[in-house]
């Protein structure tokens, strides 16, 4: 459970987050009574719940990222596949998890950012095409395990 002040939140960079991951986070929210805030560039469906809210930001690039970074706090958890956002979140002290179950840390996020920049450059040059494969059941399992581990760590730190 969250502290009495209700300060912990789970933030979802919702525009690119797969439906199966969002639905899993909603289940966690209900079970543990943790508020979830989805941030997107346009309206999306969210379940009717006093624990789930949607923030629609402007259409500009990185508007959702900017909002999440400004609104989240140490002790929160964010779900994002956006590595630059994850890097900024980690620098701020926020736990960031990729929808595939990777946990960004101070030790790995800069390397992930460098790899992302390299791959982006290769795609722009036409040297490489495509992106990651679609999420599958194994990815969902990895995500579930990462969420469980990181929420346990957050709760332990909070006492």
C-alpha positions in Angstrom: 0.0 0.0 0.0 1.0 3.6 -0.5 1.8 5.9 2.4 -1.1 7.7 4.0 -0.3 10.9 2.2 -0.9 9.1 -1.1 2.1 10.6 -2.7 3.4 7.7 -4.8 2.1 7.6 -8.4 2.7 5.4 -11.4 3.2 7.5 -14.5 2.6 6.0 -18.0 4.0 7.6 -21.1 0.8 6.5 -22.8 1.0 7.3 -26.5 3.3 4.4 -27.3 2.7 2.1 -24.3 1.1 -1.2 -25.4 -2.4 -1.9 -24.2 -1.4 -5.1 -22.4 1.1 -3.2 -20.3 -1.4 -0.4 -19.4 -4.0 -3.1 -18.5 -1.4 -4.8 -16.2 -0.6 -1.5 -14.5 -4.3 -0.8 -14.0 -4.6 -4.2 -12.2 -1.6 -3.3 -10.0 -3.2 0.0 -9.2 -6.5 -1.6 -8.1 -4.7 -4.2 -6.0 -2.2 -1.9 -4.3 -4.3 1.3 -4.4 -1.6 3.3 -6.2 -2.8 6.2 -8.4 -1.9 5.9 -12.1 -1.5 9.0 -14.4 -1.4 8.4 -18.1 0.1 11.2 -20.2 -0.7 11.4 -23.9 -0.9 13.8 -26.8 -4.6 12.9 -27.5 -7.5 11.4 -25.6 -7.3 7.7 -25.0 -9.6 5.3 -23.2 -8.9 4.8 -19.5 -10.9 2.7 -17.1 -13.4 4.4 -14.8 -11.5 4.5 -11.5 -10.7 7.2 -8.9 -7.1 5.8 -9.1 -6.6 6.3 -12.9 -6.4 9.7 -14.6 -5.4 11.0 -18.0 -3.5 14.1 -18.8 -3.8 15.2 -22.4 -0.9 17.5 -23.4 -0.3 19.5 -26.5 0.6 17.8 -29.8 4.2 19.1 -29.8 7.0 16.6 -29.8 8.1 15.7 -26.2 5.1 17.4 -24.6 4.1 14.2 -22.7 7.7 13.6 -21.7 8.1 17.2 -20.4 4.9 16.9 -18.4 5.9 13.6 -16.8 9.3 14.9 -15.9 8.0 18.0 -14.3 5.1 16.4 -12.5 6.7 13.2 -11.1 8.7 13.0 -7.9 11.3 10.8 -6.2 9.4 7.7 -5.0 7.2 7.6 -8.1 7.6 4.9 -10.9 7.3 5.7 -14.6 6.6 3.3 -17.5 8.2 4.5 -20.7 10.0 3.2 -23.8 11.4 6.7 -24.4 15.1 6.4 -23.4 15.8 10.1 -23.3 12.9 10.5 -20.9 14.0 7.5 -18.9 17.5 9.0 -18.6 16.0 12.3 -17.2 13.8 10.4 -14.9 16.7 8.3 -13.5 18.7 11.5 -13.0 15.7 12.9 -11.0 15.6 9.8 -8.8 12.4 8.3 -10.3 12.2 4.6 -11.1 11.8 4.0 -14.8 10.7 0.7 -16.4 10.5 -0.1 -20.1 7.3 -1.9 -21.3 9.5 -4.9 -22.1 10.6 -5.2 -18.5 14.0 -3.4 -18.5 14.7 -1.3 -15.5 16.7 1.9 -16.3 19.4 2.6 -13.7 22.2 5.1 -13.3 24.5 2.3 -14.4 22.7 1.4 -17.7 20.6 4.3 -18.9 23.5 6.3 -20.4 24.6 3.2 -22.4 21.0 2.7 -23.5 20.8 6.3 -24.6 24.0 6.0 -26.6 22.7 2.8 -28.3 19.4 4.5 -29.0 21.2 7.5 -30.6 23.4 5.2 -32.7 20.4 3.2 -34.0 18.4 6.4 -34.7 21.4 7.6 -36.8 21.6 4.3 -38.7 17.8 4.4 -39.4 18.1 8.1 -40.6 21.0 7.1 -43.0 18.9 4.2 -44.3 21.6 1.7 -43.1 19.0 0.0 -40.9 15.3 -0.3 -41.0 12.5 -1.2 -38.6 12.2 -1.2 -34.9 11.8 -3.7 -32.1 9.5 -6.7 -32.6 6.0 -6.6 -31.2 5.6 -7.3 -27.5 4.8 -10.9 -26.6 3.9 -12.9 -23.5 7.5 -13.2 -22.4 7.8 -9.4 -22.5 4.7 -9.1 -20.3 6.1 -11.5 -17.8 9.4 -9.6 -17.7 7.5 -6.4 -17.2 5.4 -7.9 -14.4 8.5 -9.2 -12.6 10.2 -5.8 -13.0 7.2 -4.0 -11.6 7.0 -6.3 -8.6 10.7 -5.9 -7.8 10.7 -2.2 -8.2 7.5 -1.6 -6.2 8.8 -3.8 -3.5 12.0 -1.7 -3.4 10.1 1.6 -3.3 7.9 0.4 -0.5 10.9 -0.9 1.5 12.6 2.6 1.1 9.4 4.2 2.3 9.3 2.0 5.4 
